[in-house]
């Protein structure tokens, strides 16, 4: 989630951003264009090697803020800790609220 937050910060300042560059999953590149358009490329380097690029229509000026709000909501409910409760058995636990 931290990487998505960094990507949103870059996009919010008008810079390109890449998300999920783990090497195990498809990566996404977001490139702002003129007139608030956004070009999104998805690259599946780990499996097929295919890249698909899609130009999106003009985004709302509030899009980045809306994405940040959604990220905040996800963080509120997303489990913070994985605990091995018995061999090969795991349980997700949420952090206690401050």
Secondary structure, 3 states (H helix, E strand, C coil): CHHHHHHHHHHHCCCCEEECCCCCCCEEEEEECHHHCEEEEEEECCCCCEEEEEEECCCCCCHHHHHHHHHHHHHHHCCCEEEEEECCEEEEECCCCC
